[in-house]
Each structure stands twice: as C-alpha cells, then as structure tokens.
Amino acid sequence: MKETTIKVQGMTCQHCVKAVSGALIKLPGVKDAQVNLEKGEVTVSYHDGLVNVQAMKDAIEGQGYDLG
C-alpha cells in the first residue's frame, strides 16, 4: 500500500470533498481518499500495481478542479 498527497485548487465545500474523493475511490486500486479543504489537498492510499498517480490526477481534473 502506498500513499500520495495531491494539491487541488478550488475546493471550498463538502460538495467538493465528495466530488474529489468519489472520483478517486472509483479508480481500481484506490483504497481511501482524504480531502483537507484547509490545505487544499487530498491524500490517497492506493495499491501501486493497480493505479498510478497520473490516473488520480486525471480523475480530479475530470471533476473540474485544477492541480497545483
């Protein structure tokens, strides 16, 4: 199990939390996604052989959020 933290811009409310974490949890291999609104980031626990960080970033951007 690995963990990575991704900076996400534009998250301001619980809808944002659900959108970002929901998109990540749907990816095969993602076990958990914890959003921190104050820091503007999401910490993801995942199985390295099943999903990569770029796929996670693509899923977040697919919800309309910018990274960085």
C-alpha positions as CSV (number, residue, x, y, z in Angstrom):
1,M,0.0,0.0,0.0
2,K,1.3,3.4,-1.0
3,E,0.2,7.0,-0.1
4,T,0.4,10.2,-2.0
5,T,-0.8,13.7,-1.5
6,I,-2.0,15.8,-4.4
7,K,-2.6,19.6,-4.3
8,V,-6.0,20.6,-5.6
9,Q,-7.2,24.1,-6.3
10,G,-10.7,25.4,-6.0
11,M,-12.1,23.0,-3.3
12,T,-14.3,25.0,-0.9
13,C,-17.2,22.9,0.4
14,Q,-18.5,19.4,1.2
15,H,-19.7,19.0,-2.4
16,C,-16.0,19.4,-3.5
17,V,-14.9,16.8,-0.9
18,K,-17.5,14.3,-2.2
19,A,-16.7,15.0,-5.9
20,V,-12.9,14.6,-5.5
21,S,-13.0,11.7,-3.1
22,G,-15.7,10.0,-5.0
23,A,-13.9,10.2,-8.3
24,L,-10.7,8.8,-6.7
25,I,-12.5,5.9,-4.9
26,K,-14.0,4.7,-8.2
27,L,-10.5,4.1,-9.5
28,P,-9.3,0.4,-9.2
29,G,-6.7,0.2,-6.6
30,V,-7.6,3.3,-4.6
31,K,-8.4,2.3,-1.0
32,D,-9.0,5.7,0.6
33,A,-9.0,9.4,-0.3
34,Q,-9.0,12.0,2.5
35,V,-9.6,15.6,1.4
36,N,-8.3,18.5,3.5
37,L,-10.1,21.7,2.5
38,E,-7.9,24.0,4.6
39,K,-4.7,22.8,2.9
40,G,-6.2,22.3,-0.5
41,E,-5.1,18.7,-0.9
42,V,-6.2,15.1,-1.0
43,T,-4.2,12.2,0.5
44,V,-4.8,8.9,-1.3
45,S,-4.0,5.4,-0.2
46,Y,-3.6,3.0,-3.1
47,H,-2.2,-0.2,-4.4
48,D,0.7,0.7,-6.7
49,G,0.3,-2.1,-9.1
50,L,-3.4,-1.2,-9.9
51,V,-3.4,2.6,-10.3
52,N,-0.9,5.4,-10.8
53,V,-0.7,9.0,-9.7
54,Q,-1.4,10.3,-13.2
55,A,-4.7,8.4,-13.3
56,M,-5.6,10.0,-9.9
57,K,-4.8,13.5,-11.3
58,D,-6.8,12.8,-14.4
59,A,-9.8,11.8,-12.3
60,I,-9.6,15.0,-10.2
61,E,-9.3,17.2,-13.3
62,G,-12.2,15.3,-14.8
63,Q,-14.3,16.7,-11.9
64,G,-13.3,20.3,-13.0
65,Y,-10.6,21.0,-10.5
66,D,-7.1,22.3,-11.2
67,L,-4.0,20.7,-9.7
68,G,-1.1,22.5,-8.1
